[in-house]
Amino acid sequence: MAPESHSSPGAEAPIYLTTREVADLLRVKERKVYDLAAADEIPHRRITGKLLFPRAELQAWIDGDGPAEPAERPAVLTGSHDPLLDWAVRESGAGLATLLNGSAEGLEVYDQGRAALAGLHLPEDDGWNRRSVAARGLRDCVLVGWAKRARGLILAPEVADRVAGFGDLRGLRVVMRQPGAGAAALFDRLLDEHGFTPSDLRPYDAPARTESDAAAAVAAGEAEAALGIEAMARQFNLAFRPILTENFDLLIDRRAYFTDPVQDLLAFARGEALQRKALAMGGYDLGEAGVVRWLSP
């Protein structure tokens, strides 16, 4: 029987192959495929603990003498929305296109080679981002700090006096974020910590896809609360109740790191203009900006 993901005529070929499919392709036992991956002799990824093989890189590896040279990535910034980063991309003139789709989806887009860098703020048991990135088995990339951000509750004026913390949200109309967003993952953790279920809240009809969208919904009176960042609460003149400080990091392809668009952004980030803007927006700590937080093998 042919492997499950072998496509029928006209069907789109899968991006990744399984261990069994690679073994069939190479005409070897699956154990040999595991050995090749363990010795880092074959292109592979480890995604949520599962070993997968990128089809394009694998074919290039078969056709050549060793691992394929990765294709040049487009000058695209994907992942989560950060208003300070958004401003810096515009002001620096770096020429980066942006695809803001949340941390988890951005990490997937980056893994597929469709972006040069990704903005992430994925909560973990002992920090932010590093375990999530390492679990992907990514190669030739670096995770660097962009900013630490104050995250908490953005509140409408009519409820600000009676909401001191997350436990006071019961029964309120709350803005949700799209599945896969770092804020959505954090929100689920906070629900568990406080013994809440989604039915304890009244969710706003449509999920907010950016930090500014979440705050704007509260400012417009469409919701009473949102889990957002201090900078957006200030922009919309809304009350803010801090909960924690999160790391917003940039995952950057090693080759793309030295291209003009990425270098222009990073050079701008080292200047005084970004410091002044962060101070004016509020809720940002740039003390660890540019610090390497994780380096791939």
C-alpha positions as CSV (number, residue, x, y, z in Angstrom):
1,M,0.0,0.0,0.0
2,A,1.3,3.5,-0.9
3,P,2.1,5.9,1.9
4,E,-0.9,8.0,3.0
5,S,0.4,11.3,1.8
6,H,1.4,10.2,-1.7
7,S,-0.8,12.5,-3.8
8,S,-3.2,11.5,-6.5
9,P,-2.8,13.1,-9.9
10,G,-3.5,16.8,-9.7
11,A,-3.3,16.9,-5.9
12,E,-0.8,19.3,-4.2
13,A,2.3,17.4,-3.0
14,P,2.7,17.5,0.8
15,I,5.4,19.9,2.1
16,Y,6.7,17.3,4.6
17,L,7.2,13.6,4.4
18,T,6.9,11.1,7.2
19,T,9.7,8.7,8.3
20,R,7.9,5.8,6.5
21,E,7.6,7.8,3.3
22,V,11.3,8.7,3.3
23,A,12.2,5.1,4.0
24,D,10.1,4.0,1.0
25,L,11.6,6.8,-1.2
26,L,15.2,5.8,-0.2
27,R,14.4,2.1,-0.2
28,V,15.8,1.6,3.3
29,K,14.4,0.6,6.6
30,E,12.8,3.2,8.8
31,R,15.5,2.6,11.4
32,K,18.1,3.9,8.9
33,V,16.1,7.1,8.4
34,Y,16.1,7.7,12.1
35,D,19.9,7.1,12.2
36,L,20.5,9.6,9.4
37,A,18.4,12.2,11.2
38,A,20.1,11.6,14.5
39,A,23.5,12.1,12.8
40,D,22.2,15.3,11.1
41,E,22.9,13.8,7.7
42,I,19.5,14.3,6.2
43,P,17.3,17.4,6.1
44,H,14.6,17.1,8.8
45,R,12.5,19.0,11.4
46,R,11.2,17.9,14.7
47,I,7.7,19.4,15.1
48,T,5.8,18.8,18.4
49,G,8.0,15.8,19.0
50,K,7.4,14.2,15.5
51,L,10.1,13.7,13.0
52,L,9.2,15.2,9.6
53,F,11.2,15.8,6.4
54,P,10.8,18.9,4.1
55,R,10.2,17.5,0.6
56,A,12.1,20.1,-1.3
57,E,15.2,20.0,0.8
58,L,15.1,16.2,0.8
59,Q,14.9,16.0,-3.0
60,A,17.9,18.4,-3.2
61,W,19.8,16.3,-0.7
62,I,19.1,13.2,-2.9
63,D,20.2,14.9,-6.1
64,G,23.4,16.4,-4.6
65,D,26.3,15.4,-2.4
66,G,24.9,16.6,1.0
67,P,22.3,18.8,2.6
68,A,20.7,21.3,0.2
69,E,21.6,25.0,0.4
70,P,18.3,26.5,1.8
71,A,16.4,28.7,-0.7
72,E,16.7,32.5,-0.2
73,R,13.8,33.6,2.0
74,P,11.5,36.5,1.0
75,A,11.9,39.8,2.9
76,V,8.8,39.2,5.0
77,L,8.3,39.7,8.7
78,T,5.6,37.3,10.0
79,G,4.2,36.3,13.4
80,S,2.7,38.4,16.1
81,H,1.9,42.1,16.1
82,D,4.0,44.5,18.1
83,P,3.2,48.2,17.6
84,L,6.7,49.3,18.3
85,L,8.1,46.9,15.8
86,D,5.4,47.9,13.3
87,W,6.5,51.5,13.7
88,A,10.2,50.6,13.4
89,V,9.6,48.7,10.1
90,R,8.0,51.7,8.6
91,E,10.4,54.4,9.9
92,S,13.6,52.4,9.1
93,G,12.6,52.1,5.4
94,A,13.8,48.5,5.6
95,G,11.4,47.4,2.9
96,L,10.1,44.4,4.8
97,A,6.6,43.2,4.0
98,T,4.6,42.2,7.1
99,L,2.3,39.2,7.5
100,L,0.7,39.5,10.9
101,N,-0.9,36.1,11.7
102,G,-0.1,35.4,15.4
103,S,2.9,33.7,17.0
104,A,2.1,30.0,16.2
105,E,1.0,30.6,12.6
106,G,4.0,32.9,12.1
107,L,6.3,30.1,13.4
108,E,4.7,27.7,10.9
109,V,5.2,30.2,8.0
110,Y,8.8,30.8,9.0
111,D,9.4,27.0,9.2
112,Q,8.1,26.7,5.6
113,G,10.7,29.2,4.4
114,R,8.1,31.8,3.5
115,A,9.5,34.6,5.8
116,A,12.9,35.9,6.8
117,L,12.0,36.6,10.4
118,A,9.1,36.1,12.8
119,G,7.9,38.0,15.9
120,L,7.0,35.7,18.8
121,H,5.6,35.8,22.3
122,L,4.7,32.2,23.1
123,P,4.2,31.5,26.9
124,E,6.1,28.5,28.3
125,D,6.3,26.9,31.7
126,D,9.7,28.5,32.3
127,G,9.8,31.6,30.1
128,W,8.9,32.6,26.5
129,N,9.6,31.3,23.0
130,R,12.8,29.3,23.4
131,R,11.3,25.9,24.0
132,S,8.7,26.4,21.3
133,V,11.4,27.3,18.7
134,A,13.7,24.5,19.8
135,A,10.9,21.9,19.5
136,R,10.7,22.7,15.8
137,G,14.2,21.4,15.1
138,L,15.0,24.6,13.2
139,R,18.4,25.1,11.8
140,D,20.5,28.1,10.7
141,C,18.6,30.7,12.8
142,V,18.8,32.8,15.9
143,L,16.3,34.1,18.4
144,V,17.0,37.6,19.6
145,G,15.3,39.8,22.0
146,W,13.2,42.7,20.7
147,A,11.5,44.0,23.8
148,K,9.9,43.1,27.1
149,R,6.3,44.2,27.3
150,A,3.9,44.9,30.1
151,R,0.8,42.8,29.5
152,G,-2.4,42.9,31.5
153,L,-6.1,43.9,31.3
154,I,-7.3,46.8,29.1
155,L,-10.5,48.0,30.6
156,A,-13.5,50.1,29.6
157,P,-14.2,53.1,31.9
158,E,-17.5,51.6,33.2
159,V,-15.8,48.5,34.7
160,A,-12.3,49.9,35.5
161,D,-13.2,50.6,39.2
162,R,-14.4,47.0,39.8
163,V,-11.7,45.0,38.0
164,A,-8.5,44.6,39.9
165,G,-7.2,41.5,38.2
166,F,-8.1,38.6,35.9
167,G,-10.3,37.0,38.5
168,D,-12.7,39.9,38.2
169,L,-13.5,39.3,34.6
170,R,-16.4,36.8,35.3
171,G,-19.5,37.8,33.3
172,L,-17.8,40.6,31.4
173,R,-17.7,41.0,27.6
174,V,-14.1,40.2,26.7
175,V,-12.1,40.5,23.5
176,M,-10.6,37.2,22.4
177,R,-7.6,36.7,20.1
178,Q,-7.4,34.3,17.2
179,P,-6.3,30.7,17.8
180,G,-2.5,30.5,17.7
181,A,-1.9,34.0,18.9
182,G,0.5,34.3,21.8
183,A,-2.1,36.3,23.7
184,A,-4.6,33.5,23.1
185,A,-2.3,30.9,24.6
186,L,-1.6,33.1,27.6
187,F,-5.3,33.7,28.0
188,D,-6.0,30.0,28.1
189,R,-3.3,29.6,30.8
190,L,-4.9,32.3,32.9
191,L,-8.3,30.8,32.6
192,D,-6.9,27.5,34.0
193,E,-5.1,29.3,36.8
194,H,-8.3,31.0,37.9
195,G,-10.5,28.0,37.5
196,F,-12.5,29.7,34.7
197,T,-14.2,28.2,31.7
198,P,-15.0,30.1,28.5
199,S,-18.7,30.1,29.6
200,D,-17.7,32.3,32.6
201,L,-17.1,35.2,30.1
202,R,-19.0,36.8,27.4
203,P,-16.7,36.8,24.4
204,Y,-16.8,39.6,21.9
205,D,-18.1,38.4,18.5
206,A,-14.9,38.4,16.4
207,P,-11.4,37.7,17.5
208,A,-8.9,40.6,17.4
209,R,-5.9,39.9,15.2
210,T,-3.6,42.6,16.5
211,E,-2.9,44.4,19.7
212,S,-4.4,47.6,18.4
213,D,-7.6,45.8,17.3
214,A,-8.1,44.4,20.8
215,A,-7.7,47.8,22.4
216,A,-9.8,49.5,19.7
217,A,-12.8,47.1,20.5
218,V,-12.7,48.2,24.1
219,A,-12.4,51.9,23.2
220,A,-15.3,51.6,20.9
221,G,-17.5,50.2,23.6
222,E,-17.8,46.8,21.8
223,A,-16.3,45.0,24.7
224,E,-15.5,45.7,28.4
225,A,-12.0,44.1,28.6
226,A,-9.1,42.7,26.6
227,L,-5.9,41.0,27.5
228,G,-3.5,43.5,25.9
229,I,-0.3,45.5,26.3
230,E,0.2,48.7,28.2
231,A,1.2,50.7,25.1
232,M,-2.2,50.1,23.5
233,A,-4.1,51.0,26.7
234,R,-2.2,54.3,26.8
235,Q,-2.9,55.0,23.1
236,F,-6.6,54.6,23.6
237,N,-6.7,56.3,27.0
238,L,-8.0,53.2,28.7
239,A,-7.3,51.8,32.2
240,F,-4.7,49.1,32.5
241,R,-4.1,46.4,35.1
242,P,-0.7,44.8,34.7
243,I,-0.4,41.0,35.1
244,L,3.0,40.1,33.8
245,T,6.0,41.0,31.7
246,E,6.5,39.0,28.5
247,N,9.4,38.6,26.1
248,F,8.7,39.6,22.5
249,D,11.5,38.0,20.4
250,L,12.5,37.9,16.7
251,L,13.4,34.6,15.1
252,I,15.7,35.4,12.3
253,D,17.1,33.2,9.5
254,R,20.9,33.2,9.7
255,R,21.4,34.0,6.0
256,A,18.6,36.6,5.9
257,Y,20.2,38.2,9.0
258,F,22.9,39.7,6.7
259,T,20.5,41.0,4.0
260,D,19.9,44.7,3.6
261,P,16.2,44.7,4.9
262,V,17.0,42.9,8.1
263,Q,20.3,44.9,8.7
264,D,18.4,48.2,8.1
265,L,15.8,47.3,10.7
266,L,18.4,46.1,13.3
267,A,20.5,49.2,12.7
268,F,17.5,51.5,13.2
269,A,16.6,49.5,16.4
270,R,20.0,50.4,17.9
271,G,19.3,54.2,17.5
272,E,17.9,56.7,19.9
273,A,14.7,57.1,17.9
274,L,13.5,53.7,18.9
275,Q,14.3,54.4,22.6
276,R,12.3,57.6,22.5
277,K,9.4,56.0,20.8
278,A,9.3,53.1,23.3
279,L,9.4,55.6,26.2
280,A,6.5,57.6,24.7
281,M,4.4,54.5,24.0
282,G,4.9,53.1,27.5
283,G,5.1,49.5,28.8
284,Y,8.3,48.6,27.0
285,D,11.7,47.6,28.4
286,L,14.5,47.5,25.7
287,G,17.2,46.5,28.1
288,E,17.7,43.1,26.5
289,A,17.0,44.2,22.9
290,G,19.4,42.4,20.5
291,V,20.5,39.8,23.1
292,V,20.7,36.3,21.7
293,R,18.2,34.2,23.5
294,W,18.6,30.9,21.5
295,L,20.8,29.7,18.7
296,S,20.1,26.8,16.5
297,P,22.5,24.0,15.9
